Amino acid sequence: MNENIMQAVNENAQKLMTPIHEFSKTAISNFAKITEIQFSTAKYLADMGINQLKAATEIGDLESAQEFTKKSLETVSEANRKLLECGSKIIELSTEFKEDFGKIISHRQEEAKSMQEKKSAKYS
């Protein structure tokens, strides 16, 4: 009898932990992808800034100052494009995460409903 109780407790604990594990795996995967995107974008922008600083040290006359200003405007446009791209990717990943989480919840709700129906049928 005690063995049956322990088995039931273990089964219930396992049923409880399964959705938590699924959610955790999904969340960690999503977090890792978002972190990679952010680090990649940060590195790209940092490199861009360093290149701008190097270019600024090359200014020696009015013509090179004008060229630097022109290139700086192009650099700002490129930085804006990169930031928008990063934001779009993060929004896409967040949407995927929401959908994956919704699937986990729906699946667990279906399982709970099925179990409830089995219990109801058993006692009817």
N, C-alpha and C positions, 0 to 999 in steps of 0.2 A: 504494500500500500504506500509506504513512504517513497519507494522507488517510483511509483506512478506519479506521486505529487511532485517529486523532484524533476521528473521528465517533463511534466506539464509546465512547471516553472521555467525550465530551460527552454522549452519550445516558445513560451510566451516572451521570454527575454529576447530570444532570437528574432521573433516576429517584430518586437519593438525596435531592435537595433538595426534591422535590415534597412528600413527607410532612412534612418540616421546615417548609416554608412553610405547609402546611395547619394543622399544629399551632400554629405561631406566630400565625397569623391568629385561630384559635379562642381561644387563650390571651389575646391582646391584647383581643379583643372582650369576653371574660368579665371580664378585669381592669378594663376601662373601665366596664362595667355595675356591677360591685361597688363601684368607687370612687365612681361617681355616687350609688349608694344610701347609702354611708357618709357622703359629704359632705352629702347632703340631710338625712340623719338628724342629723348633727352640727349643721347650721345650725338645724334645727327645735328641737333641744334647747338650743342656745345662745340662740335667741330666747326660748324658754320661760324659761330662767334669768334673762335680762335683764328679762323681764316680771315675774317673781317679785321681783326686786330693786326694781323700780319700785313694785310693789304694797306691798312692805315699807316703803317711805318714806312711804306714805300712812297707816300706822298712827298713830292719834292718841288712841285710847281703847280701853277693854276690848272694846267691841262690834266695832270695826274689827279688833282683834287676833284675836278669835274668827273673824271672817269670813275674815281672811287665813289662819288655820290651816286652816279648812275648805277654802278654795280651794287651799291648798298640798297637802293630801291628794289632791285631785282632780288637781292638776298632776303629782304623783308617779305616780298611777295612769296618767295619760295618757303620761307619759314611759316607764313600764314597757311599756305597750301598743306604743308606737312602737319601742322597742328589740326587743321580740319580733317585731314586723312586719319590722323590718330583718333580724334574724337569720333569719327564715323565708325572706325573699327571697334572702339570700345562700346559704342551704342549697339552695334551688331552683336557683339559678344554678350552684352547684357540682355538683349532680346533672346538670344539662344539660351542663356542661363534660365531666364524666366520660363521659357517653353519647356526646357528639360525639367525644371522644378515642378511645373504644372503636370507634366507626364508622371513624375514620381507620385505626386499627390493623387492624381486620378487613379493610378494603378492601385495605390494603397486603399483608396476609397472603395474601389471595386472589390478588392479582397475582403475588406471589412463587411461590405454589404453581402457578399457571398457567404461569409462565415455566419453572419446574422441570420441569413435565410436558412442555412443548414441547421442552426440551433433552433430556430422557430419550427422548422419541419420536424425536428427530433422530438419536440415537446408538444406537437399538435396531435 
